[in-house]
Amino acid sequence: MKIRDYMLGLGTGVVIGVIASQAANRMDINRSAELVLKDIKNSFKQEGPIDGSWIYMSPEPFQKEAIHINVYKGGISRVKNGDLEQYEFAADAKTGTVVELVKI
């Protein structure tokens, strides 16, 4: 093997590695909406049974003060002490963390 062939192979590998790294950094990887809803439902189930739940499958832009993120919006309903309770939530699309929870 000649040094020229070795250097050509090494250079090609480095270029491909850099391109792949940049492409991976640009990808916007979100958690699936189903997994986010499942986690939120499990949190509510610790306090008692739930009656219904829903979630929008597409992330939406969300702003609160200086925070700008994409969120999944959804809701949970349950009966507690004979009264219907309904909640709407906004959960970070990347981590699934609830960033807003409002009782309706």
PEBEL-V354099 format. One record per residue. N is the residue number from 0. NEAR is the number of other ideal C-beta (glycine too) atoms within 8 Angstrom. Layout:
# PEBEL-V354099
N&NEAR / N&NEAR
This chain:
# PEBEL-V354099
0&4 / 1&5 / 2&6 / 3&6 / 4&8 / 5&9 / 6&8 / 7&8 / 8&8 / 9&8 / 10&8 / 11&8 / 12&8 / 13&8 / 14&8 / 15&8 / 16&8 / 17&8 / 18&8 / 19&8 / 20&8 / 21&8 / 22&8 / 23&7 / 24&6 / 25&6 / 26&6 / 27&4 / 28&4 / 29&8 / 30&9 / 31&6 / 32&11 / 33&7 / 34&9 / 35&15 / 36&13 / 37&8 / 38&9 / 39&15 / 40&11 / 41&8 / 42&7 / 43&12 / 44&9 / 45&5 / 46&5 / 47&7 / 48&6 / 49&11 / 50&7 / 51&6 / 52&11 / 53&7 / 54&12 / 55&9 / 56&5 / 57&4 / 58&7 / 59&9 / 60&7 / 61&12 / 62&6 / 63&6 / 64&4 / 65&3 / 66&8 / 67&6 / 68&10 / 69&10 / 70&14 / 71&14 / 72&11 / 73&15 / 74&12 / 75&13 / 76&11 / 77&11 / 78&8 / 79&8 / 80&3 / 81&4 / 82&6 / 83&7 / 84&9 / 85&9 / 86&12 / 87&10 / 88&13 / 89&10 / 90&14 / 91&11 / 92&11 / 93&9 / 94&5 / 95&10 / 96&6 / 97&9 / 98&11 / 99&9 / 100&7 / 101&7 / 102&6 / 103&6
